[in-house]
Amino acid sequence: MNRHYYVTDNLDDVEIVEQELESSGINSEQIHLLSERDAEVDHHKHLHEVTSFMKNDAVHSGEIGAVIGVALSMLVLGGAYLLGWTETAAGWIPFIFLAVIILGFSTWEGGFLGVQRRNAHFRRFKRLLKSGKHIFFVDVEPEQEEVVERVVERHPLLKAVGTGEAAPHWLVAWLHRWHQFRRSI
């Protein structure tokens, strides 16, 4: 999937674009609006605003923390083995336990630090958001590219500001099925 980013200052137009995209076969789970003007967005009930959790970098930073944790854990286990500490009566158990604690702490700390930072995918739009603009983005499959181009073409207030990596297809599909299930209840 590809993510297409657009900038605008007109939420009425974005709401129309969302409705047109959805009527053209783009699921609502593929459409998002990033804004720092929450009060304005609240007046437009059809807009799919990025959740506050997704505005921060907890997941990405947690993954980095986990990679660091794995490296540190391997260092602890390798060091214990090379120094012969695993040959004692305690054996491997305390070192495995320490490695698990290090991995968990590193992952948690990475996520904790990420909560305090803007999502890595959205940092490039910081200046635009501070100036009161809104970032509208759509995650599309290759066969949906033409649909998005056709709809956006009719809305000159949307200015393309780039592309990026989209949410994985399996995640978007799962969210779509989940929302359909919740609506059916």
N, C-alpha and C positions, 0 to 999 in steps of 0.2 A: 504494500500500500504506500501511497505517496500523500504527503500533507501539503496543501496549498494555503499560504497565508495571504491575507488581504488586510489593508488598513482603511478605516473609515471614521467619520465623526457623526454619521447619520444612522441611528439605531432603527428608525422606521424603515429605511431601505434594507437594512440587514434582516429585519423580521420578514420582509417580503421575499428576500433571497432565500431564507431558510424554508419558507413555505413552498417556493417554487422548486427548490432542490428536493424536498421531501415528496412533492407530487410527481417528480421526475424519477423517483426510485432510490434516492439517497436516504439512508436511514438516519433518524435523529441522533443516533449514537455516533455518527460520523461527523457531526456538525457541532462546532463550539465557538463560543465568544469569550475572549479574554479582555477584561476591562478593569480599570481601577475606579470606575464611577458606578458603584453598585446601586445607588439610589436611582440613577437613570435607567439602568438595566431592569430594575424591579418593576418599572412601569410598562415593560414589554414582556408579557407573560409567555409568549411563544419562543423567546430566545433561550438557547441552551448554554448557559454560562459555565465556564470552567469552575469546578469546585475549588474551594479554598485549599484542600489537600493537594490538588494537582498543580496549584500555583507555586507550591514550594518544591524543594528538591529532595524530599525525604527518601524516595525510592532509589533514585540515582545515587545519592550519597551513601545510602545503606548498602547498595551493591559494592561501591568502592570500599566501604568499611569491611564488608565480608571478604573481599579479595585480600585486603591487608590482614584480616584475621586469619585467613587460610595460610598466608605466608608466615605469620608469626607462630601459628600453631605447628606448622611443619618445622620451623626453627626450634621450637621447644622439644618436639618429639625427636628430631634429628640430633639435637644437642644432648639430650638425655641418653640416647642410644650410643653416640660416639664417646661420651664421657663414662659410659659403663654404669650409669645410675639405674638402668633398668634391670641389672643383674642382682640388685639387692632384694631383700625379702619382700619389699613393697611391689616390686616389678613395674609393670607399665601403668597400672591403675592411676596413681597420682598424676602422672604426666599426661595421660589421656584426659583426665578430668580437667587439668589446667589448660590443655589445648582447647577443650570445648568451652571453657569459661572465657578464654581469650577470643575465640571466634565469636561467641555471643556478644561480648562486650564491644568488640570492634564493629560489629554490624549495628548494634544499638547506638553506639556513639556516632557512627557515620550518619545514620538516620536522624539522630538528634541534631547534629550540625546542619543537616539538609533542611530541616524544618525552618531554620532561620535564614535560608537563602532562597532566592527565586529559582524556579525550575530552570534547568540548564537549556531547555528548548526555547524558553521565553526571554532569556536575558538580553538577546539582541534587540528586543522591542521595548526596553526599559524607557528610553527617551521618548518614544512615541506615546507610550502609556502615560507617562508623567505629563505630557502636553495635552492630555485629555482625549486622545484618540482611542479607538477600539480596534482590537485585532480579531478578525474573523478568520477561522480556519476550518478546512474540510479535509478529512481523511478519505481518499478514494482508491478504489481498485483501478487497474489500468483500463478496464473496459468502461469505467465511469468518467474518465477524464473529459471526454467530449461533452457529456451532460453538464459538468461543472463549467467548462469553458462557455458553452452556449448560454447558460443562465447568467453567469457573471458578466458576459458581454453586454447584456441588456441593462446593466447597472453601472454607469460610469462613476458613481460615487465610491465604488470599491476599487482600490488601487492594489495591484499585486505587489507584494513585498518579499516574495521568495517561496521556496519549497523546503521541505525537510522530511525527516523520518517520521512516519505515522505510527500510530498504535498498531500492534500486531493484529493481523486479520482474525485470529482465533479469539482475541480479547473483544474486539468490536462485535463479532458474531455472538459470543457468549452474552455480552451486555444486551444486545438486541433481543435475544431469546429470553433473558431474565426480565427485561422490561415488558415484553409481551405476556409472560407468565403472570407478572404482578398486576397487569391491567385486566387479565382474565379472572382474577380472584374477586 
